[in-house]
Amino acid sequence: MGNKIIDGIALTIAIIGAVNWGLIGFLDFNLVATIFGSMSWISRIIYALVGICGLYLICFYMRLGDSSDHA
């Protein structure tokens, strides 16, 4: 129950990262670099957070099998 907040934050950050990658792929536009500068320390922190959140969300696959619908 307590992980729901962390899960939500991780999922939100991962979605932001996915949208940024979509912009890069479709429009050749890097939103993070535009806002914070190309590979500035803030940009690097954001990229690192997105990566960490992606790794954290791998545990969602393990929890999919754990959800039991027993009455």
All heavy atoms as TSV, in Angstrom:
chain	resi	resn	atom	element	x	y	z
A	1	MET	N	N	0.830	-1.197	0.000
A	1	MET	CA	C	0.000	0.000	0.000
A	1	MET	C	C	0.866	1.249	0.000
A	1	MET	O	O	0.582	2.196	-0.687
A	1	MET	CB	C	-0.920	-0.041	1.224
A	1	MET	CG	C	-1.924	1.041	1.235
A	1	MET	SD	S	-3.333	0.540	0.266
A	1	MET	CE	C	-4.458	1.817	0.695
A	2	GLY	N	N	1.960	1.247	0.752
A	2	GLY	CA	C	2.816	2.420	0.842
A	2	GLY	C	C	3.612	2.678	-0.423
A	2	GLY	O	O	4.094	3.779	-0.628
A	3	ASN	N	N	3.762	1.653	-1.264
A	3	ASN	CA	C	4.517	1.830	-2.497
A	3	ASN	C	C	3.709	2.499	-3.594
A	3	ASN	O	O	4.266	2.832	-4.631
A	3	ASN	CB	C	5.024	0.476	-3.005
A	3	ASN	CG	C	6.221	-0.003	-2.224
A	3	ASN	OD1	O	6.856	0.764	-1.516
A	3	ASN	ND2	N	6.507	-1.274	-2.344
A	4	LYS	N	N	2.416	2.701	-3.394
A	4	LYS	CA	C	1.589	3.295	-4.445
A	4	LYS	C	C	2.063	4.696	-4.810
A	4	LYS	O	O	2.048	5.065	-5.979
A	4	LYS	CB	C	0.123	3.311	-4.038
A	4	LYS	CG	C	-0.511	1.946	-4.093
A	4	LYS	CD	C	-1.997	2.038	-3.890
A	4	LYS	CE	C	-2.578	0.658	-3.913
A	4	LYS	NZ	N	-3.409	0.425	-5.060
A	5	ILE	N	N	2.499	5.471	-3.853
A	5	ILE	CA	C	2.981	6.822	-4.136
A	5	ILE	C	C	4.277	6.752	-4.937
A	5	ILE	O	O	4.425	7.443	-5.949
A	5	ILE	CB	C	3.167	7.619	-2.834
A	5	ILE	CG1	C	1.810	7.870	-2.177
A	5	ILE	CG2	C	3.890	8.934	-3.108
A	5	ILE	CD1	C	1.884	8.498	-0.818
A	6	ILE	N	N	5.193	5.899	-4.502
A	6	ILE	CA	C	6.464	5.740	-5.226
A	6	ILE	C	C	6.197	5.191	-6.618
A	6	ILE	O	O	6.801	5.644	-7.598
A	6	ILE	CB	C	7.417	4.823	-4.434
A	6	ILE	CG1	C	7.807	5.492	-3.124
A	6	ILE	CG2	C	8.649	4.489	-5.259
A	6	ILE	CD1	C	8.581	4.613	-2.180
A	7	ASP	N	N	5.283	4.222	-6.726
A	7	ASP	CA	C	4.934	3.666	-8.028
A	7	ASP	C	C	4.378	4.751	-8.947
A	7	ASP	O	O	4.730	4.813	-10.128
A	7	ASP	CB	C	3.907	2.546	-7.886
A	7	ASP	CG	C	4.465	1.314	-7.198
A	7	ASP	OD1	O	5.707	1.228	-7.021
A	7	ASP	OD2	O	3.660	0.448	-6.822
A	8	GLY	N	N	3.518	5.600	-8.421
A	8	GLY	CA	C	2.925	6.669	-9.216
A	8	GLY	C	C	3.965	7.674	-9.682
A	8	GLY	O	O	3.942	8.115	-10.843
A	9	ILE	N	N	4.876	8.028	-8.795
A	9	ILE	CA	C	5.938	8.970	-9.165
A	9	ILE	C	C	6.843	8.360	-10.232
A	9	ILE	O	O	7.164	9.002	-11.233
A	9	ILE	CB	C	6.746	9.387	-7.919
A	9	ILE	CG1	C	5.880	10.243	-6.992
A	9	ILE	CG2	C	8.012	10.140	-8.313
A	9	ILE	CD1	C	6.495	10.501	-5.625
A	10	ALA	N	N	7.228	7.106	-10.023
A	10	ALA	CA	C	8.095	6.428	-10.991
A	10	ALA	C	C	7.410	6.309	-12.341
A	10	ALA	O	O	8.032	6.539	-13.390
A	10	ALA	CB	C	8.491	5.051	-10.472
A	11	LEU	N	N	6.138	5.969	-12.333
A	11	LEU	CA	C	5.400	5.837	-13.583
A	11	LEU	C	C	5.277	7.182	-14.288
A	11	LEU	O	O	5.446	7.271	-15.511
A	11	LEU	CB	C	4.024	5.235	-13.308
A	11	LEU	CG	C	3.209	4.807	-14.507
A	11	LEU	CD1	C	3.970	3.800	-15.354
A	11	LEU	CD2	C	1.885	4.212	-14.061
A	12	THR	N	N	5.023	8.242	-13.555
A	12	THR	CA	C	4.919	9.575	-14.141
A	12	THR	C	C	6.237	10.007	-14.771
A	12	THR	O	O	6.263	10.504	-15.903
A	12	THR	CB	C	4.491	10.596	-13.066
A	12	THR	OG1	O	3.235	10.189	-12.517
A	12	THR	CG2	C	4.364	11.990	-13.653
A	13	ILE	N	N	7.336	9.796	-14.069
A	13	ILE	CA	C	8.648	10.169	-14.611
A	13	ILE	C	C	8.980	9.340	-15.838
A	13	ILE	O	O	9.504	9.858	-16.829
A	13	ILE	CB	C	9.736	10.049	-13.525
A	13	ILE	CG1	C	9.510	11.120	-12.452
A	13	ILE	CG2	C	11.125	10.187	-14.126
A	13	ILE	CD1	C	10.411	11.002	-11.249
A	14	ALA	N	N	8.652	8.044	-15.801
A	14	ALA	CA	C	8.908	7.190	-16.963
A	14	ALA	C	C	8.062	7.618	-18.161
A	14	ALA	O	O	8.539	7.596	-19.304
A	14	ALA	CB	C	8.638	5.734	-16.608
A	15	ILE	N	N	6.834	8.031	-17.928
A	15	ILE	CA	C	5.977	8.515	-19.016
A	15	ILE	C	C	6.536	9.802	-19.600
A	15	ILE	O	O	6.559	9.981	-20.830
A	15	ILE	CB	C	4.524	8.692	-18.526
A	15	ILE	CG1	C	3.888	7.329	-18.283
A	15	ILE	CG2	C	3.700	9.506	-19.521
A	15	ILE	CD1	C	2.557	7.381	-17.579
A	16	ILE	N	N	7.006	10.700	-18.750
A	16	ILE	CA	C	7.628	11.936	-19.245
A	16	ILE	C	C	8.836	11.601	-20.111
A	16	ILE	O	O	9.039	12.187	-21.179
A	16	ILE	CB	C	8.015	12.857	-18.064
A	16	ILE	CG1	C	6.747	13.407	-17.404
A	16	ILE	CG2	C	8.924	13.992	-18.525
A	16	ILE	CD1	C	6.984	14.099	-16.086
A	17	GLY	N	N	9.641	10.640	-19.667
A	17	GLY	CA	C	10.788	10.208	-20.462
A	17	GLY	C	C	10.369	9.595	-21.781
A	17	GLY	O	O	10.985	9.833	-22.824
A	18	ALA	N	N	9.303	8.808	-21.760
A	18	ALA	CA	C	8.811	8.191	-22.990
A	18	ALA	C	C	8.298	9.243	-23.968
A	18	ALA	O	O	8.540	9.146	-25.181
A	18	ALA	CB	C	7.707	7.185	-22.669
A	19	VAL	N	N	7.604	10.244	-23.457
A	19	VAL	CA	C	7.134	11.330	-24.323
A	19	VAL	C	C	8.322	12.072	-24.927
A	19	VAL	O	O	8.326	12.403	-26.126
A	19	VAL	CB	C	6.206	12.294	-23.538
A	19	VAL	CG1	C	5.932	13.561	-24.322
A	19	VAL	CG2	C	4.908	11.595	-23.189
A	20	ASN	N	N	9.350	12.316	-24.142
A	20	ASN	CA	C	10.541	12.986	-24.658
A	20	ASN	C	C	11.183	12.156	-25.761
A	20	ASN	O	O	11.579	12.688	-26.794
A	20	ASN	CB	C	11.538	13.263	-23.534
A	20	ASN	CG	C	12.667	14.159	-23.978
A	20	ASN	OD1	O	12.435	15.255	-24.491
A	20	ASN	ND2	N	13.892	13.706	-23.809
A	21	TRP	N	N	11.289	10.828	-25.555
A	21	TRP	CA	C	11.857	9.960	-26.596
A	21	TRP	C	C	10.980	9.948	-27.833
A	21	TRP	O	O	11.482	9.888	-28.962
A	21	TRP	CB	C	12.052	8.538	-26.071
A	21	TRP	CG	C	13.362	8.395	-25.372
A	21	TRP	CD1	C	13.552	8.215	-24.030
A	21	TRP	CD2	C	14.661	8.457	-25.948
A	21	TRP	NE1	N	14.887	8.157	-23.753
A	21	TRP	CE2	C	15.600	8.301	-24.924
A	21	TRP	CE3	C	15.123	8.636	-27.242
A	21	TRP	CZ2	C	16.957	8.317	-25.137
A	21	TRP	CZ3	C	16.491	8.644	-27.465
A	21	TRP	CH2	C	17.390	8.479	-26.415
A	22	GLY	N	N	9.674	10.012	-27.649
A	22	GLY	CA	C	8.768	10.100	-28.797
A	22	GLY	C	C	8.993	11.379	-29.592
A	22	GLY	O	O	9.012	11.360	-30.830
A	23	LEU	N	N	9.170	12.485	-28.882
A	23	LEU	CA	C	9.454	13.757	-29.554
A	23	LEU	C	C	10.771	13.702	-30.305
A	23	LEU	O	O	10.881	14.227	-31.419
A	23	LEU	CB	C	9.475	14.906	-28.539
A	23	LEU	CG	C	8.133	15.313	-27.947
A	23	LEU	CD1	C	8.340	16.309	-26.805
A	23	LEU	CD2	C	7.241	15.908	-29.017
A	24	ILE	N	N	11.752	13.053	-29.708
A	24	ILE	CA	C	13.048	12.918	-30.378
A	24	ILE	C	C	12.897	12.067	-31.631
A	24	ILE	O	O	13.408	12.410	-32.703
A	24	ILE	CB	C	14.106	12.308	-29.421
A	24	ILE	CG1	C	14.433	13.289	-28.299
A	24	ILE	CG2	C	15.368	11.925	-30.191
A	24	ILE	CD1	C	15.265	12.686	-27.171
A	25	GLY	N	N	12.189	10.973	-31.522
A	25	GLY	CA	C	12.043	10.052	-32.646
A	25	GLY	C	C	11.212	10.606	-33.784
A	25	GLY	O	O	11.561	10.457	-34.952
A	26	PHE	N	N	10.103	11.257	-33.459
A	26	PHE	CA	C	9.190	11.732	-34.498
A	26	PHE	C	C	9.538	13.123	-35.028
A	26	PHE	O	O	9.369	13.395	-36.209
A	26	PHE	CB	C	7.746	11.737	-33.988
A	26	PHE	CG	C	7.170	10.372	-33.798
A	26	PHE	CD1	C	6.784	9.948	-32.548
A	26	PHE	CD2	C	7.021	9.504	-34.864
A	26	PHE	CE1	C	6.251	8.679	-32.356
A	26	PHE	CE2	C	6.492	8.238	-34.691
A	26	PHE	CZ	C	6.103	7.824	-33.429
A	27	LEU	N	N	9.982	14.000	-34.150
A	27	LEU	CA	C	10.177	15.393	-34.540
A	27	LEU	C	C	11.612	15.880	-34.423
A	27	LEU	O	O	11.877	17.056	-34.688
A	27	LEU	CB	C	9.280	16.304	-33.677
A	27	LEU	CG	C	7.780	15.974	-33.703
A	27	LEU	CD1	C	7.052	16.848	-32.704
A	27	LEU	CD2	C	7.221	16.132	-35.096
A	28	ASP	N	N	12.529	15.010	-33.981
A	28	ASP	CA	C	13.917	15.401	-33.741
A	28	ASP	C	C	13.982	16.611	-32.809
A	28	ASP	O	O	14.700	17.573	-33.044
A	28	ASP	CB	C	14.642	15.683	-35.062
A	28	ASP	CG	C	16.148	15.745	-34.895
A	28	ASP	OD1	O	16.655	15.124	-33.946
A	28	ASP	OD2	O	16.808	16.427	-35.701
A	29	PHE	N	N	13.161	16.559	-31.760
A	29	PHE	CA	C	13.062	17.655	-30.793
A	29	PHE	C	C	13.232	17.088	-29.394
A	29	PHE	O	O	12.425	16.272	-28.938
A	29	PHE	CB	C	11.700	18.349	-30.915
A	29	PHE	CG	C	11.491	19.454	-29.918
A	29	PHE	CD1	C	12.168	20.647	-30.033
A	29	PHE	CD2	C	10.615	19.286	-28.855
A	29	PHE	CE1	C	11.981	21.666	-29.106
A	29	PHE	CE2	C	10.415	20.294	-27.933
A	29	PHE	CZ	C	11.099	21.489	-28.062
A	30	ASN	N	N	14.281	17.503	-28.701
A	30	ASN	CA	C	14.554	17.046	-27.344
A	30	ASN	C	C	14.059	18.106	-26.368
A	30	ASN	O	O	14.672	19.162	-26.195
A	30	ASN	CB	C	16.052	16.792	-27.167
A	30	ASN	CG	C	16.370	16.129	-25.853
A	30	ASN	OD1	O	15.593	16.191	-24.906
A	30	ASN	ND2	N	17.522	15.493	-25.786
A	31	LEU	N	N	12.931	17.824	-25.731
A	31	LEU	CA	C	12.306	18.784	-24.824
A	31	LEU	C	C	13.173	19.062	-23.599
A	31	LEU	O	O	13.304	20.209	-23.178
A	31	LEU	CB	C	10.929	18.274	-24.400
A	31	LEU	CG	C	10.089	19.200	-23.537
A	31	LEU	CD1	C	9.779	20.485	-24.288
A	31	LEU	CD2	C	8.811	18.512	-23.113
A	32	VAL	N	N	13.787	18.032	-23.046
A	32	VAL	CA	C	14.631	18.204	-21.855
A	32	VAL	C	C	15.817	19.111	-22.187
A	32	VAL	O	O	16.131	20.038	-21.439
A	32	VAL	CB	C	15.097	16.847	-21.301
A	32	VAL	CG1	C	16.104	17.032	-20.180
A	32	VAL	CG2	C	13.911	16.039	-20.807
A	33	ALA	N	N	16.468	18.867	-23.318
A	33	ALA	CA	C	17.610	19.692	-23.715
A	33	ALA	C	C	17.178	21.117	-24.016
A	33	ALA	O	O	17.915	22.065	-23.734
A	33	ALA	CB	C	18.311	19.084	-24.925
A	34	THR	N	N	15.985	21.270	-24.562
A	34	THR	CA	C	15.490	22.612	-24.863
A	34	THR	C	C	15.226	23.405	-23.593
A	34	THR	O	O	15.570	24.581	-23.502
A	34	THR	CB	C	14.195	22.532	-25.700
A	34	THR	OG1	O	14.471	21.833	-26.913
A	34	THR	CG2	C	13.655	23.905	-26.014
A	35	ILE	N	N	14.652	22.753	-22.604
A	35	ILE	CA	C	14.309	23.456	-21.358
A	35	ILE	C	C	15.536	23.664	-20.475
A	35	ILE	O	O	15.747	24.765	-19.958
A	35	ILE	CB	C	13.220	22.674	-20.587
A	35	ILE	CG1	C	11.915	22.680	-21.379
A	35	ILE	CG2	C	13.011	23.281	-19.197
A	35	ILE	CD1	C	10.834	21.810	-20.780
A	36	PHE	N	N	16.362	22.626	-20.309
A	36	PHE	CA	C	17.439	22.677	-19.326
A	36	PHE	C	C	18.836	22.782	-19.920
A	36	PHE	O	O	19.811	22.881	-19.183
A	36	PHE	CB	C	17.372	21.439	-18.419
A	36	PHE	CG	C	16.091	21.334	-17.659
A	36	PHE	CD1	C	15.153	20.367	-17.990
A	36	PHE	CD2	C	15.809	22.199	-16.621
A	36	PHE	CE1	C	13.970	20.267	-17.298
A	36	PHE	CE2	C	14.624	22.108	-15.917
A	36	PHE	CZ	C	13.694	21.135	-16.260
A	37	GLY	N	N	18.958	22.728	-21.235
A	37	GLY	CA	C	20.269	22.803	-21.866
A	37	GLY	C	C	20.786	21.420	-22.200
A	37	GLY	O	O	20.468	20.442	-21.540
A	38	SER	N	N	21.586	21.382	-23.243
A	38	SER	CA	C	22.104	20.106	-23.719
A	38	SER	C	C	23.158	19.571	-22.753
A	38	SER	O	O	24.226	20.156	-22.586
A	38	SER	CB	C	22.701	20.272	-25.111
A	38	SER	OG	O	23.209	19.059	-25.574
A	39	MET	N	N	22.826	18.471	-22.106
A	39	MET	CA	C	23.690	17.771	-21.161
A	39	MET	C	C	24.218	18.662	-20.026
A	39	MET	O	O	25.343	18.499	-19.573
A	39	MET	CB	C	24.837	17.071	-21.885
A	39	MET	CG	C	24.370	15.939	-22.777
A	39	MET	SD	S	23.178	14.810	-22.022
A	39	MET	CE	C	24.235	13.878	-20.948
A	40	SER	N	N	23.373	19.576	-19.567
A	40	SER	CA	C	23.703	20.316	-18.353
A	40	SER	C	C	23.549	19.350	-17.174
A	40	SER	O	O	23.027	18.244	-17.325
A	40	SER	CB	C	22.780	21.520	-18.192
A	40	SER	OG	O	21.447	21.094	-17.928
A	41	TRP	N	N	23.950	19.744	-16.013
A	41	TRP	CA	C	23.852	18.849	-14.868
A	41	TRP	C	C	22.394	18.555	-14.529
A	41	TRP	O	O	22.073	17.457	-14.087
A	41	TRP	CB	C	24.630	19.387	-13.664
A	41	TRP	CG	C	24.134	20.693	-13.128
A	41	TRP	CD1	C	24.475	21.927	-13.543
A	41	TRP	CD2	C	23.187	20.873	-12.073
A	41	TRP	NE1	N	23.804	22.876	-12.819
A	41	TRP	CE2	C	23.004	22.252	-11.900
A	41	TRP	CE3	C	22.482	19.995	-11.255
A	41	TRP	CZ2	C	22.140	22.777	-10.962
A	41	TRP	CZ3	C	21.625	20.527	-10.303
A	41	TRP	CH2	C	21.472	21.907	-10.166
A	42	ILE	N	N	21.505	19.517	-14.767
A	42	ILE	CA	C	20.079	19.265	-14.511
A	42	ILE	C	C	19.543	18.246	-15.510
A	42	ILE	O	O	18.801	17.333	-15.147
A	42	ILE	CB	C	19.273	20.579	-14.568
A	42	ILE	CG1	C	19.701	21.525	-13.455
A	42	ILE	CG2	C	17.778	20.298	-14.473
A	42	ILE	CD1	C	19.057	22.883	-13.491
A	43	SER	N	N	19.920	18.385	-16.789
A	43	SER	CA	C	19.490	17.423	-17.808
A	43	SER	C	C	19.985	16.021	-17.476
A	43	SER	O	O	19.245	15.042	-17.600
A	43	SER	CB	C	20.023	17.816	-19.186
A	43	SER	OG	O	19.495	19.032	-19.610
A	44	ARG	N	N	21.217	15.921	-17.041
A	44	ARG	CA	C	21.780	14.615	-16.704
A	44	ARG	C	C	21.044	13.987	-15.522
A	44	ARG	O	O	20.811	12.779	-15.500
A	44	ARG	CB	C	23.265	14.744	-16.412
A	44	ARG	CG	C	24.070	15.105	-17.665
A	44	ARG	CD	C	25.526	15.346	-17.339
A	44	ARG	NE	N	26.153	14.157	-16.810
A	44	ARG	CZ	C	26.884	13.311	-17.525
A	44	ARG	NH1	N	27.092	13.544	-18.798
A	44	ARG	NH2	N	27.409	12.246	-16.969
A	45	ILE	N	N	20.648	14.809	-14.556
A	45	ILE	CA	C	19.878	14.305	-13.416
A	45	ILE	C	C	18.520	13.795	-13.888
A	45	ILE	O	O	18.061	12.729	-13.466
A	45	ILE	CB	C	19.733	15.386	-12.328
A	45	ILE	CG1	C	21.078	15.637	-11.654
A	45	ILE	CG2	C	18.670	14.998	-11.305
A	45	ILE	CD1	C	21.097	16.819	-10.703
A	46	ILE	N	N	17.874	14.542	-14.776
A	46	ILE	CA	C	16.570	14.127	-15.298
A	46	ILE	C	C	16.699	12.814	-16.056
A	46	ILE	O	O	15.909	11.881	-15.857
A	46	ILE	CB	C	15.955	15.228	-16.176
A	46	ILE	CG1	C	15.572	16.415	-15.293
A	46	ILE	CG2	C	14.749	14.706	-16.955
A	46	ILE	CD1	C	15.172	17.649	-16.044
A	47	TYR	N	N	17.700	12.710	-16.931
A	47	TYR	CA	C	17.912	11.465	-17.675
A	47	TYR	C	C	18.195	10.309	-16.717
A	47	TYR	O	O	17.690	9.190	-16.919
A	47	TYR	CB	C	19.058	11.605	-18.669
A	47	TYR	CG	C	18.784	12.573	-19.790
A	47	TYR	CD1	C	19.739	13.501	-20.169
A	47	TYR	CD2	C	17.588	12.554	-20.490
A	47	TYR	CE1	C	19.503	14.389	-21.211
A	47	TYR	CE2	C	17.343	13.438	-21.527
A	47	TYR	CZ	C	18.303	14.349	-21.887
A	47	TYR	OH	O	18.062	15.205	-22.905
A	48	ALA	N	N	18.972	10.558	-15.671
A	48	ALA	CA	C	19.279	9.515	-14.694
A	48	ALA	C	C	18.015	9.093	-13.943
A	48	ALA	O	O	17.795	7.889	-13.719
A	48	ALA	CB	C	20.349	9.999	-13.717
A	49	LEU	N	N	17.176	10.050	-13.554
A	49	LEU	CA	C	15.930	9.726	-12.863
A	49	LEU	C	C	15.011	8.891	-13.739
A	49	LEU	O	O	14.380	7.942	-13.266
A	49	LEU	CB	C	15.208	11.003	-12.423
A	49	LEU	CG	C	15.766	11.698	-11.194
A	49	LEU	CD1	C	15.038	13.019	-10.965
A	49	LEU	CD2	C	15.638	10.813	-9.972
A	50	VAL	N	N	14.923	9.242	-15.017
A	50	VAL	CA	C	14.083	8.468	-15.941
A	50	VAL	C	C	14.611	7.035	-16.034
A	50	VAL	O	O	13.837	6.077	-15.990
A	50	VAL	CB	C	14.028	9.139	-17.330
A	50	VAL	CG1	C	13.381	8.217	-18.358
A	50	VAL	CG2	C	13.269	10.458	-17.262
A	51	GLY	N	N	15.917	6.880	-16.123
A	51	GLY	CA	C	16.511	5.544	-16.181
A	51	GLY	C	C	16.270	4.746	-14.914
A	51	GLY	O	O	15.920	3.564	-14.957
A	52	ILE	N	N	16.440	5.386	-13.770
A	52	ILE	CA	C	16.211	4.711	-12.485
A	52	ILE	C	C	14.752	4.304	-12.356
A	52	ILE	O	O	14.436	3.196	-11.919
A	52	ILE	CB	C	16.651	5.614	-11.314
A	52	ILE	CG1	C	18.170	5.728	-11.299
A	52	ILE	CG2	C	16.122	5.085	-9.985
A	52	ILE	CD1	C	18.692	6.809	-10.369
A	53	CYS	N	N	13.846	5.185	-12.768
A	53	CYS	CA	C	12.419	4.861	-12.705
A	53	CYS	C	C	12.084	3.701	-13.638
A	53	CYS	O	O	11.278	2.836	-13.298
A	53	CYS	CB	C	11.574	6.077	-13.045
A	53	CYS	SG	S	11.606	7.330	-11.760
A	54	GLY	N	N	12.698	3.683	-14.808
A	54	GLY	CA	C	12.484	2.568	-15.719
A	54	GLY	C	C	12.928	1.257	-15.110
A	54	GLY	O	O	12.235	0.240	-15.206
A	55	LEU	N	N	14.083	1.257	-14.463
A	55	LEU	CA	C	14.565	0.054	-13.795
A	55	LEU	C	C	13.651	-0.339	-12.639
A	55	LEU	O	O	13.367	-1.514	-12.426
A	55	LEU	CB	C	15.994	0.259	-13.292
A	55	LEU	CG	C	17.061	0.381	-14.382
A	55	LEU	CD1	C	18.400	0.745	-13.751
A	55	LEU	CD2	C	17.163	-0.902	-15.174
A	56	TYR	N	N	13.189	0.656	-11.890
A	56	TYR	CA	C	12.289	0.381	-10.771
A	56	TYR	C	C	10.986	-0.243	-11.272
A	56	TYR	O	O	10.434	-1.137	-10.639
A	56	TYR	CB	C	11.995	1.677	-10.008
A	56	TYR	CG	C	10.964	1.515	-8.930
A	56	TYR	CD1	C	11.288	0.927	-7.720
A	56	TYR	CD2	C	9.651	1.946	-9.125
A	56	TYR	CE1	C	10.338	0.766	-6.727
A	56	TYR	CE2	C	8.696	1.786	-8.144
A	56	TYR	CZ	C	9.037	1.204	-6.941
A	56	TYR	OH	O	8.094	1.038	-5.969
A	57	LEU	N	N	10.505	0.225	-12.415
A	57	LEU	CA	C	9.224	-0.260	-12.922
A	57	LEU	C	C	9.300	-1.681	-13.473
A	57	LEU	O	O	8.266	-2.292	-13.748
A	57	LEU	CB	C	8.687	0.699	-13.985
A	57	LEU	CG	C	8.250	2.055	-13.431
A	57	LEU	CD1	C	7.866	2.992	-14.555
A	57	LEU	CD2	C	7.091	1.889	-12.456
A	58	ILE	N	N	10.495	-2.217	-13.617
A	58	ILE	CA	C	10.620	-3.619	-14.008
A	58	ILE	C	C	9.919	-4.505	-12.982
A	58	ILE	O	O	9.351	-5.545	-13.333
A	58	ILE	CB	C	12.102	-4.008	-14.167
A	58	ILE	CG1	C	12.683	-3.322	-15.402
A	58	ILE	CG2	C	12.271	-5.516	-14.261
A	58	ILE	CD1	C	14.178	-3.504	-15.554
A	59	CYS	N	N	9.889	-4.077	-11.736
A	59	CYS	CA	C	9.229	-4.872	-10.693
A	59	CYS	C	C	7.729	-4.981	-10.932
A	59	CYS	O	O	7.079	-5.861	-10.367
A	59	CYS	CB	C	9.519	-4.315	-9.310
A	59	CYS	SG	S	8.730	-2.738	-8.975
A	60	PHE	N	N	7.146	-4.115	-11.767
A	60	PHE	CA	C	5.725	-4.249	-12.104
A	60	PHE	C	C	5.452	-5.596	-12.756
A	60	PHE	O	O	4.412	-6.196	-12.533
A	60	PHE	CB	C	5.289	-3.139	-13.058
A	60	PHE	CG	C	4.848	-1.873	-12.371
A	60	PHE	CD1	C	5.105	-1.637	-11.040
A	60	PHE	CD2	C	4.162	-0.909	-13.075
A	60	PHE	CE1	C	4.701	-0.480	-10.415
A	60	PHE	CE2	C	3.748	0.261	-12.466
A	60	PHE	CZ	C	4.015	0.470	-11.135
A	61	TYR	N	N	6.368	-6.082	-13.571
A	61	TYR	CA	C	6.190	-7.379	-14.209
A	61	TYR	C	C	6.108	-8.485	-13.173
A	61	TYR	O	O	5.321	-9.408	-13.314
A	61	TYR	CB	C	7.334	-7.667	-15.184
A	61	TYR	CG	C	7.268	-6.859	-16.443
A	61	TYR	CD1	C	8.261	-5.944	-16.743
A	61	TYR	CD2	C	6.218	-7.008	-17.337
A	61	TYR	CE1	C	8.209	-5.196	-17.905
A	61	TYR	CE2	C	6.156	-6.264	-18.494
A	61	TYR	CZ	C	7.154	-5.362	-18.779
A	61	TYR	OH	O	7.098	-4.623	-19.909
A	62	MET	N	N	6.911	-8.375	-12.145
A	62	MET	CA	C	6.894	-9.393	-11.102
A	62	MET	C	C	5.608	-9.318	-10.283
A	62	MET	O	O	5.085	-10.329	-9.851
A	62	MET	CB	C	8.120	-9.239	-10.206
A	62	MET	CG	C	9.407	-9.598	-10.909
A	62	MET	SD	S	10.823	-9.310	-9.871
A	62	MET	CE	C	11.429	-7.793	-10.603
A	63	ARG	N	N	5.096	-8.112	-10.097
A	63	ARG	CA	C	3.877	-7.953	-9.312
A	63	ARG	C	C	2.630	-8.321	-10.094
A	63	ARG	O	O	1.589	-8.553	-9.497
A	63	ARG	CB	C	3.766	-6.525	-8.790
A	63	ARG	CG	C	4.685	-6.294	-7.615
A	63	ARG	CD	C	4.345	-5.033	-6.939
A	63	ARG	NE	N	5.182	-3.992	-7.517
A	63	ARG	CZ	C	5.050	-2.702	-7.285
A	63	ARG	NH1	N	4.108	-2.286	-6.498
A	63	ARG	NH2	N	5.852	-1.832	-7.829
A	64	LEU	N	N	2.695	-8.346	-11.423
A	64	LEU	CA	C	1.526	-8.732	-12.207
A	64	LEU	C	C	1.085	-10.151	-11.874
A	64	LEU	O	O	-0.104	-10.443	-11.802
A	64	LEU	CB	C	1.824	-8.608	-13.709
A	64	LEU	CG	C	1.872	-7.211	-14.273
A	64	LEU	CD1	C	2.278	-7.246	-15.742
A	64	LEU	CD2	C	0.538	-6.512	-14.124
A	65	GLY	N	N	2.030	-11.025	-11.671
A	65	GLY	CA	C	1.703	-12.405	-11.320
A	65	GLY	C	C	1.296	-12.567	-9.885
A	65	GLY	O	O	0.628	-13.522	-9.529
A	66	ASP	N	N	1.675	-11.603	-9.028
A	66	ASP	CA	C	1.366	-11.701	-7.603
A	66	ASP	C	C	-0.059	-11.289	-7.270
A	66	ASP	O	O	-0.575	-11.663	-6.238
A	66	ASP	CB	C	2.323	-10.823	-6.790
A	66	ASP	CG	C	3.737	-11.374	-6.784
A	66	ASP	OD1	O	3.903	-12.559	-7.141
A	66	ASP	OD2	O	4.657	-10.628	-6.423
A	67	SER	N	N	-0.701	-10.505	-8.121
A	67	SER	CA	C	-2.038	-10.015	-7.801
A	67	SER	C	C	-3.021	-11.177	-7.827
A	67	SER	O	O	-3.234	-11.830	-8.825
A	67	SER	CB	C	-2.474	-8.928	-8.773
A	67	SER	OG	O	-2.573	-9.459	-10.068
A	68	SER	N	N	-3.561	-11.473	-6.675
A	68	SER	CA	C	-4.482	-12.601	-6.570
A	68	SER	C	C	-5.897	-12.063	-6.415
A	68	SER	O	O	-6.147	-11.154	-5.639
A	68	SER	CB	C	-4.109	-13.485	-5.401
A	68	SER	OG	O	-4.105	-12.742	-4.201
A	69	ASP	N	N	-6.791	-12.645	-7.162
A	69	ASP	CA	C	-8.192	-12.240	-7.112
A	69	ASP	C	C	-9.009	-13.273	-6.351
A	69	ASP	O	O	-10.102	-13.649	-6.749
A	69	ASP	CB	C	-8.755	-12.073	-8.535
A	69	ASP	CG	C	-8.084	-10.929	-9.281
A	69	ASP	OD1	O	-7.729	-9.942	-8.611
A	69	ASP	OD2	O	-7.936	-11.021	-10.516
A	70	HIS	N	N	-8.453	-13.738	-5.238
A	70	HIS	CA	C	-9.165	-14.722	-4.437
A	70	HIS	C	C	-10.223	-14.036	-3.594
A	70	HIS	O	O	-10.000	-13.014	-2.990
A	70	HIS	CB	C	-8.203	-15.465	-3.493
A	70	HIS	CG	C	-7.128	-16.203	-4.239
A	70	HIS	ND1	N	-7.406	-17.305	-4.985
A	70	HIS	CD2	C	-5.799	-15.985	-4.349
A	70	HIS	CE1	C	-6.269	-17.744	-5.515
A	70	HIS	NE2	N	-5.285	-16.941	-5.139
A	71	ALA	N	N	-11.396	-14.623	-3.578
A	71	ALA	CA	C	-12.496	-14.042	-2.809
A	71	ALA	C	C	-12.491	-14.539	-1.395
A	71	ALA	O	O	-11.992	-15.509	-1.026
A	71	ALA	CB	C	-13.818	-14.377	-3.467
